[in-house]
Amino acid sequence: MPKFAANLSMMFQDLPFLDRFAAAAKAGFAGVEFLFPYDFPAEEVERHRRAAGVEVALFNLPAGNWSAGERGITCLPGREEEFRAGVEKAIEYATCLNCPRLHAMAGIVPVGTDAVACRKTLIANLRYAAEKVAQHNITLLLEAINTRDMPGFIVSTQSDSHSVCEAVGADNLKMQMDLYHMQVMEGDLATKLKRYMPRCGHVQIAGCPERNEPDTGEIRYEYLLRLLDKLGYGGWVGCEYRPAGKTTDGLGWLQSTGAV
């Protein structure tokens, strides 16, 4: 059975962010992931992580002006210096937290911006970031995100994610395969896991279409989790879902896997 990482940006919302590390450990999670740690000093985040005894599986590079609707700047022409500064900041946090993976959100193509130029910028920035994080033994991740939740997102299918990774040509650039986003955009989850597993660096799950607990909705995770074992996937499975109620009340799915 895969090992599960609680997404602290979505789960345990009744607690302050730093208190969610201990809550995740108490609930049975050995790992955590989150969107951004940058509101707190790296050393403070590390202190809470260490006290909870959990591993940090993943977090994101700075993604631009989130409150204004930006969802990554990796593809945005003219923002290269900001992107590079974000790479350095993320490396600083990742080394402090002993986190071996960083996700570069590709971004939304702004209205009126040339999509071809954005794709070229995306590839160039990923190539730069992959080289920088490789110096710290960090894997860089690229995620396909559905365009229902994020209209205009530049990478929205697994085939496109794979083709961008191939164009970058860096061994440490991998696909972040979120099965919720995959189901919304294209379905055929098992076939795509089999096809792209050699390039897969991280898996995330959520119920679909509501994005609640994994045992709700139309995806049969009991089958897909067994498939991940069969395929030899040894990484984390990030639980990036919105609990329908209190997080701890909806963890029956985790207990049923035997992981806790």
C-alpha positions in Angstrom: 0.0 0.0 0.0 1.4 3.5 -0.9 2.4 5.9 1.9 0.1 8.9 2.3 0.9 12.6 2.9 -1.7 14.9 4.2 -2.1 18.1 2.3 -1.9 20.8 5.1 -3.2 23.5 2.8 -6.6 21.7 2.5 -6.8 19.5 5.5 -7.1 20.3 9.2 -8.4 23.8 8.3 -9.8 24.3 11.8 -6.2 24.7 13.1 -3.5 27.3 12.4 -1.1 26.1 9.7 1.9 25.2 11.9 -0.4 23.2 14.3 -1.5 21.0 11.4 1.8 19.1 11.3 1.1 17.5 14.7 -2.6 17.0 13.8 -1.6 15.1 10.7 0.8 12.9 12.7 -1.9 12.2 15.3 -4.3 11.2 12.5 -1.8 8.6 11.3 0.0 10.4 8.4 3.8 9.9 8.2 4.1 12.6 5.6 2.7 16.0 4.7 2.6 18.4 1.7 1.3 21.9 1.3 1.1 24.7 -1.2 3.5 27.3 0.3 5.5 27.6 3.5 6.7 31.2 2.9 4.5 33.0 5.4 6.8 31.5 8.1 10.5 31.4 8.6 11.9 28.1 7.3 13.4 27.3 10.7 10.0 27.7 12.4 8.3 25.4 9.9 11.1 22.8 10.4 10.7 23.0 14.2 7.0 22.0 13.9 7.8 19.3 11.3 10.5 17.8 13.5 8.3 17.9 16.6 5.5 16.1 14.8 7.9 13.5 13.3 6.6 13.7 9.8 8.4 14.1 6.4 7.7 16.9 4.0 7.0 15.3 0.7 6.4 18.3 -1.5 5.6 22.0 -1.7 5.4 24.6 -4.4 7.8 27.3 -5.7 6.4 30.8 -5.2 3.5 31.1 -7.6 3.1 34.9 -8.2 0.2 37.0 -6.8 -2.1 34.2 -5.6 -4.8 36.6 -4.2 -5.0 38.3 -7.7 -5.6 34.9 -9.4 -2.1 34.0 -10.5 -1.4 30.3 -10.4 2.3 30.1 -11.1 4.6 32.2 -13.2 6.7 29.6 -14.8 5.1 30.2 -18.2 4.9 34.0 -18.0 7.3 36.0 -20.4 8.9 38.9 -18.6 8.8 37.3 -15.2 12.0 35.3 -15.5 13.9 37.1 -12.8 11.0 36.8 -10.3 10.8 33.1 -11.2 14.6 32.6 -10.6 14.4 34.4 -7.3 11.5 32.0 -6.3 13.7 29.0 -7.2 16.4 30.2 -4.8 13.8 30.8 -2.0 12.2 27.4 -2.5 15.6 25.7 -2.4 16.4 27.5 0.9 13.2 26.1 2.4 13.5 22.7 0.9 17.0 22.2 2.3 15.9 23.3 5.7 12.9 21.0 5.7 14.8 18.1 4.0 12.1 18.1 1.3 13.2 16.3 -1.9 10.5 17.6 -4.3 9.4 21.0 -5.5 6.5 21.7 -7.7 6.7 24.5 -10.3 3.1 25.6 -11.1 3.1 26.2 -14.8 0.6 29.1 -14.8 -2.4 30.5 -16.6 -1.9 32.1 -20.0 -3.0 35.7 -19.6 -5.6 37.0 -22.0 -3.9 38.5 -25.1 -0.6 36.8 -24.4 1.0 34.6 -27.1 0.5 30.9 -26.0 3.6 29.9 -28.1 5.8 32.4 -26.2 4.4 31.2 -22.9 5.3 27.6 -23.8 8.8 28.6 -24.7 9.1 30.5 -21.5 7.8 27.5 -19.5 10.3 25.1 -21.0 13.2 27.6 -20.5 12.3 28.3 -16.9 11.8 24.6 -16.1 15.2 23.8 -17.6 16.8 26.5 -15.4 15.0 25.4 -12.3 15.7 21.7 -12.8 19.4 22.4 -13.1 19.4 24.5 -10.0 17.5 22.1 -7.8 19.5 19.2 -9.0 22.5 20.7 -7.2 20.6 19.9 -4.0 19.3 16.4 -5.0 15.8 17.8 -5.4 13.3 16.6 -8.0 11.3 19.2 -9.9 7.7 18.5 -10.6 5.3 19.6 -13.3 1.5 19.1 -12.8 -1.3 19.1 -15.3 -4.2 21.0 -13.8 -7.8 20.9 -15.1 -9.1 23.9 -16.9 -12.5 23.7 -15.2 -10.9 24.7 -11.8 -8.2 26.9 -13.4 -9.4 28.2 -16.8 -6.4 28.9 -19.1 -3.9 26.7 -17.3 -1.2 26.0 -19.8 -0.6 22.3 -19.0 -3.9 20.4 -18.5 -3.3 16.8 -19.7 -0.8 14.1 -19.0 0.3 13.9 -22.6 1.1 17.7 -22.5 2.9 17.4 -19.2 4.9 14.5 -20.6 5.8 16.4 -23.8 7.0 19.4 -21.8 9.2 17.2 -19.6 10.6 15.6 -22.8 11.3 19.1 -24.3 13.1 20.2 -21.1 15.2 17.1 -21.2 16.2 17.1 -17.5 16.4 13.7 -15.7 15.2 15.3 -12.4 12.0 16.8 -14.0 9.1 14.5 -13.3 5.3 14.5 -13.7 3.1 15.3 -10.7 0.1 13.1 -11.5 -3.0 14.4 -9.7 -5.8 11.8 -10.3 -8.5 14.3 -9.6 -7.3 16.7 -12.3 -6.8 13.8 -14.6 -10.3 12.5 -14.1 -11.8 15.9 -14.8 -9.9 16.4 -18.0 -9.5 13.0 -19.6 -10.3 9.9 -17.4 -8.7 6.6 -18.3 -6.7 6.8 -15.1 -5.2 3.3 -14.9 -4.0 3.4 -18.5 -2.3 6.7 -18.0 -0.7 5.6 -14.8 0.8 2.6 -16.6 1.9 4.8 -19.6 3.6 7.5 -17.7 4.8 5.8 -14.5 8.5 5.9 -15.7 8.2 9.7 -15.6 6.0 10.0 -12.5 7.5 11.8 -9.5 4.5 12.3 -7.3 0.8 11.2 -7.1 -2.1 13.1 -5.6 -5.7 12.0 -4.9 -9.1 13.4 -4.2 -12.7 12.4 -4.8 -14.2 13.6 -8.0 -16.1 15.7 -9.0 -16.5 17.4 -5.6 -12.8 17.1 -4.6 -13.8 15.7 -1.1 -12.5 12.5 0.5 -11.1 9.9 -1.8 -13.8 7.4 -0.9 -16.5 9.7 -2.4 -17.4 10.3 -6.0 -16.7 8.4 -9.2 -13.0 7.3 -8.8 -12.3 3.7 -7.5 -9.2 4.4 -5.5 -9.1 1.0 -3.9 -8.3 -0.3 -7.4 -5.9 2.5 -8.3 -3.9 2.2 -5.1 -3.4 -1.5 -5.7 -2.3 -0.6 -9.2 0.3 1.8 -7.9 1.7 -1.1 -5.8 1.7 -3.4 -8.9 3.5 -0.7 -10.9 6.2 -0.4 -8.3 5.4 3.2 -7.3 7.4 3.9 -4.1 6.7 7.6 -3.6 4.1 9.5 -1.6 0.4 9.8 -2.4 -0.6 13.3 -1.6 -4.1 13.7 -0.1 -5.0 17.0 -1.8 -8.7 17.1 -1.0 -11.2 19.3 0.7 -12.7 17.5 3.7 -16.5 17.6 3.5 -16.5 18.3 7.3 -14.0 18.0 10.0 -10.9 16.3 8.6 -10.7 13.6 11.3 -14.3 12.7 10.8 -13.6 11.7 7.2 -10.6 9.5 7.6 -12.4 6.2 7.3 -10.9 5.8 3.9 -7.4 6.0 5.3 -8.1 3.4 8.0 -9.6 1.0 5.4 -6.3 1.0 3.5 -4.5 -0.4 6.6 -2.0 2.4 6.4 -2.8 3.4 10.0 
